[in-house]
Amino acid sequence: MGSGAGERGRAERRPGLFLFLLPLLCPALGEQIRYRIPEEMPKGSVVGNLAKDLGFSVQELPTRKLRVSSEKPYFTVSAESGDLLVSSRLDREEICGKNPTCALEFEAVAENPLNFYHVNVEIEDINDHTPKFTQNSFELQISESAQPGTRFILGSAHDADIGSNTLQSYQLSLSDHFSLTNKEKSDGSKYPELVLKTPLDREKQKSYHLTLTALDFGAPPLSSTAQIRVLVTDANDNAPVFSQDVYRVRLSENVYPGTTVLQVTATDQDEGVNAEITFSFSEASQITQFNLNSNTGEITVLNTLDFEEVKEYSIVLEARDGGGMIAQCTVEVEVIDENDNVPEVIFQSLPNLIMEDAELGTHIALLKVRDKDSKHNGEVTCKLEGDVPFKILTSSRNTYKLVTDAVLDREQNPEYNITITATDRGKPPLSSSSSITLHIGDVNDNAPVFSQPFYIVYVSENNPPGASISQVSASDPDLGPNGQVSYSIVASDLEPRELSSYVSVSAQSGVVFAQRAFDHEQLRSFELTLQARDHGSPALSANVSLRVLVNDRNDNAPRVLYPALGPDGSALFDMVPRAAEPGYLVTKVVAVDADSGHNAWLSYHVLQASEPGLFSLGLRTGEVRTARALGDRDAARQRLLVAVRDGGQPPLSATATLHLVFADSLQEVLPDITDRPEPSDPQAELQFYLVVALALISVLFLLAVILAIALRLRRSFSPAAWSCFQPGLCVKSGPVVPPNYSEGTLPYSYNLCVAHTGKTEFNFLKCSEQLSSGQDMLCGDTSGTLFPLCNSSELTSHQQAPPNTDWRFSQAQRPGTSGSQNGDDTGTWPNNQFDTEMLQAMILASASEAADGSSTLGGGAGTMGLSARYGPQFTLQHVPDYRQNVYIPGSNATLTNAAGKRDGKAPAGGNGNKKKSGKKEKK
């Protein structure tokens, strides 16, 4: 065993020389890396630095994951240093038997990238086996008549070692009668022969004891001994003689048991019992494959032969006669190889997964082909079956690499069934197939794909908040996190701060939710950019456009713009000339609907008319025209109740009431409007009675309190101040103009009292009697001070100022009904007191309305509502600010809108020829 250590030292030094020759042996190194070590190295012994020999640095080892791939784990690689280490017992005799060369071939596998390196480790024999005899003692019978030079074959010893370590010679202990000769068989093995030197005499010595020693030439040499006992028998003149000293025969390995191998023959010149010969195996216990007929010498096959196990048999036969004399011969049986072994395909270093992004030529697996037959029967070729993106390359003898030959795509083929067929060159050829399944690993190489190139969603307005309005769906054919998709909103044409209040999307399901109720009138459509993103590394994403169209619902009723109600809720009126012909455009009902489409398609219908058939209403235009001329029996006042319906389902509607008066001038209209009773409203009357009842109770209570206070404070009031409330100083007055006119047209009557103390006080009295037009008038003095309304008898005490003659209008600009040319052709201010006051009031109201920007009906901008009745030429450019220019007859003081400001009311717009109808408001 000491020599083994020396051999190990030489084995460790050889890789150094090997690396020195690396540049010269590059082509060979590409094929195989070789090491030579002695057998029986202890576990953990270093064979060589495999990582260094492969060109790997120590820093690369963790990532390259260098390892050994072999059928039996004789070696391993150190993960820290890259050394090739012995991992199990190396017994050359067990691994290779009597083969002169013993080498272990395996593959070293390195990952990232995957590659295979062929390694050959030659196992050197050490003298670790002693030659051994099959028996410890032998017995040999020799006749005393044997002649000197007669040879006798002795039992041989066996040594499992090879080369110089195996059995080399035999030695015999010293003897005067015997010597030893070393013989060699055809297979190279040696056997001893005992040679008789001198004749034997049984009467002198019946037996001899000899020692046979078997020696090898190992360092140190090993040996074993066996005892030989020679018995001298009585004289037997002739010994059996074989026809041949050595019989040689070739036998096919596939012969059946019972097949005759050969028949040996031997003769004996003696007679009788001494001539009877029997045959036997010299070492019968070692012969298990053959059978010998002891009488005939026929050798037959006992068990099946196998060339792969034993290629040659050497058998020693003995022929013994009746006198005990023995003759020996050798039978050598050569087994002929037949193609009886099917080639095997063995896969090594098979990965669990092959990533689909593997480059062309990537090593996938290592496979070995093994055929126990020899020569051409053991030569094997491999073929890859089927149309698969792989190919096999020859790596070394009986070793192949499986590499990629095309691009892999897991989404198309998640796995491949690989079948490799190995065929030998025997006659007939034998073949076998081996199949494996290669699973393709997923790589995040597919971005999510939406099911539609774009999405259009129709959502009806007034949807419930939180409701689902749509769902986007994207698919990713990748696996695991690479195929898990999440959704988000990445862009929108809405304001970023408003986006979250409109819509949201579920990250998992892609359902789009409305966060609020949509209003078609405010937002008709908006667009979102949704993103589908997988969870791979790096993550891949795709965008899609989602357009949300808000459908209109009929949720807005038509709104009537004209005719509009006055500030106090009273309806306006339109004046129609008495001579209006059929088709005359009286007015137009103007309505709008905030909805769109059919929901905003308005139609106009007459629900109720005072005189059916007198007026016609345009279904789509809303124009009110005379259907016929006014008859004598037709009333001057007409009332139309018009319904405006939209086209929605169900339709919504609004109503408008038109008050039409047939008159040629405004003066004809006023008395009729003043006397017109307002239609009663039961609900309003009930409320009125309740208010009156509460008011009476309150008044009675207040009167009681005031009476008590007045009695105590009566003496404190001056007579002058008290006289203000006397009937002689205040005159009951009624309104000069019809009630319910727009502000700025002097809708109130005032009683102004001036006390002797010089203090001015206003007393608003409720007048119980109606005065005729022109009975009471508003008076003022020359200083601009307003006086209480006076009756006609009091006007004599004040000089009336003449009307302002600077205001003149052309015939087209003259006040009057549309199309009417009545009046003074001179274009002067009307001389009639009543007409003058009425026109002043209308101009004042319109001027206030235009100045405050509150005019909404009748005429265009700047017409003060007069153009609808007095023609389009009557515009603001013809009329100055009448709040400064209009004066009260009999006074040089100008009027202002002080009354409107004092009452805290904004001036209301007038409409020229439109006046209020209804009850008179009194203060």
Stockholm file with secondary structure:
# STOCKHOLM 1.0

chainA/1-923         MGSGAGERGRAERRPGLFLFLLPLLCPALGEQIRYRIPEEMPKGSVVGNLAKDLGFSVQELPTRKLRVSSEKPYFTVSAESGDLLVSSRLDREEICGKNPTCALEFEAVAENPLNFYHVNVEIEDINDHTPKFTQNSFELQISESAQPGTRFILGSAHDADIGSNTLQSYQLSLSDHFSLTNKEKSDGSKYPELVLKTPLDREKQKSYHLTLTALDFGAPPLSSTAQIRVLVTDANDNAPVFSQDVYRVRLSENVYPGTTVLQVTATDQDEGVNAEITFSFSEASQITQFNLNSNTGEITVLNTLDFEEVKEYSIVLEARDGGGMIAQCTVEVEVIDENDNVPEVIFQSLPNLIMEDAELGTHIALLKVRDKDSKHNGEVTCKLEGDVPFKILTSSRNTYKLVTDAVLDREQNPEYNITITATDRGKPPLSSSSSITLHIGDVNDNAPVFSQPFYIVYVSENNPPGASISQVSASDPDLGPNGQVSYSIVASDLEPRELSSYVSVSAQSGVVFAQRAFDHEQLRSFELTLQARDHGSPALSANVSLRVLVNDRNDNAPRVLYPALGPDGSALFDMVPRAAEPGYLVTKVVAVDADSGHNAWLSYHVLQASEPGLFSLGLRTGEVRTARALGDRDAARQRLLVAVRDGGQPPLSATATLHLVFADSLQEVLPDITDRPEPSDPQAELQFYLVVALALISVLFLLAVILAIALRLRRSFSPAAWSCFQPGLCVKSGPVVPPNYSEGTLPYSYNLCVAHTGKTEFNFLKCSEQLSSGQDMLCGDTSGTLFPLCNSSELTSHQQAPPNTDWRFSQAQRPGTSGSQNGDDTGTWPNNQFDTEMLQAMILASASEAADGSSTLGGGAGTMGLSARYGPQFTLQHVPDYRQNVYIPGSNATLTNAAGKRDGKAPAGGNGNKKKSGKKEKK
#=GR chainA/1-923 SS CHHHHHHHHHHHHHHHHHHHTTTTTHHHHHHCEEEEEETTCCTTCEEEEHHHHHTCCGGGHHHHCCEEECSSCCEEECTTTCEEEECSCCCHHHHHTTCSCCEEEEEEEETTTTEEEEEEEEEECCSCCCCEESCSEEEEEEETTCCTTCEEECCCEECCCCGGGSEEEEEECCCSSEEEEEEECTTSCEEEEEEECSCCCTTTCSEEEEEEEEEECCSSCCEEEEEEEEEEECCCSCCCEESCSEEEEEEETTCCTTCEEEECCEECCCCGGGGCCEEEETTGGGCCSEEECTTTCEEEECSCCCTTTCSEEEEEEEEECTTSCEEEEEEEEEEECCSCCCCEEEEESCCSCEETTCCTTCEEEEEEEECCSCGGGGCEEEEEESSCSEEEEEEETTEEEEEECSCCCTTTCSEEEEEEEEEECCSSCCEEEEEEEEEEECCSCCCCEESSSEEEEEEESSCCTTCEEEECCEECCSCGGGGCEEEEEEEESSCHHHHHHHEEECTTTCEEEESSCCCTTTCCEEEEEEEEEECSSSCCEEEEEEEEEEECCSCCCCEEEESCBCTTSCBBEEEECTTCCTTCEEEECEEECSSCGGGGCCEEEEEEESSTTSEEECTTTCEEEESSCCCTTSCSEEEEEEEEECSSSSCCEEEEEEEEEECSSHHHHHHHHHTCCCCCCHHHHHHHHHHHHHHHHHHHHHHHHHHHHHHHHGGGSCHHHHGGGSTTTCCCCCCSSCSSCCTTSCCSCCEEEECTTSCEEEECCCCCSCCCTTTEECCBCTTSCBCCCEEGGGGGGSCCCCCCTTCCCCTTTSSSSTTCCCSCTTCCCCCCHHHHHHHHHHHHHHHHHHHHTCCCSSSSTTSTTCHHHHCTTCCGGGSCCHHHHCBCTTCCCBCCSHHHHHTTCCCCCCCSSCCBCSCCCCC
#=GC SS_cons         CHHHHHHHHHHHHHHHHHHHTTTTTHHHHHHCEEEEEETTCCTTCEEEEHHHHHTCCGGGHHHHCCEEECSSCCEEECTTTCEEEECSCCCHHHHHTTCSCCEEEEEEEETTTTEEEEEEEEEECCSCCCCEESCSEEEEEEETTCCTTCEEECCCEECCCCGGGSEEEEEECCCSSEEEEEEECTTSCEEEEEEECSCCCTTTCSEEEEEEEEEECCSSCCEEEEEEEEEEECCCSCCCEESCSEEEEEEETTCCTTCEEEECCEECCCCGGGGCCEEEETTGGGCCSEEECTTTCEEEECSCCCTTTCSEEEEEEEEECTTSCEEEEEEEEEEECCSCCCCEEEEESCCSCEETTCCTTCEEEEEEEECCSCGGGGCEEEEEESSCSEEEEEEETTEEEEEECSCCCTTTCSEEEEEEEEEECCSSCCEEEEEEEEEEECCSCCCCEESSSEEEEEEESSCCTTCEEEECCEECCSCGGGGCEEEEEEEESSCHHHHHHHEEECTTTCEEEESSCCCTTTCCEEEEEEEEEECSSSCCEEEEEEEEEEECCSCCCCEEEESCBCTTSCBBEEEECTTCCTTCEEEECEEECSSCGGGGCCEEEEEEESSTTSEEECTTTCEEEESSCCCTTSCSEEEEEEEEECSSSSCCEEEEEEEEEECSSHHHHHHHHHTCCCCCCHHHHHHHHHHHHHHHHHHHHHHHHHHHHHHHHGGGSCHHHHGGGSTTTCCCCCCSSCSSCCTTSCCSCCEEEECTTSCEEEECCCCCSCCCTTTEECCBCTTSCBCCCEEGGGGGGSCCCCCCTTCCCCTTTSSSSTTCCCSCTTCCCCCCHHHHHHHHHHHHHHHHHHHHTCCCSSSSTTSTTCHHHHCTTCCGGGSCCHHHHCBCTTCCCBCCSHHHHHTTCCCCCCCSSCCBCSCCCCC
//
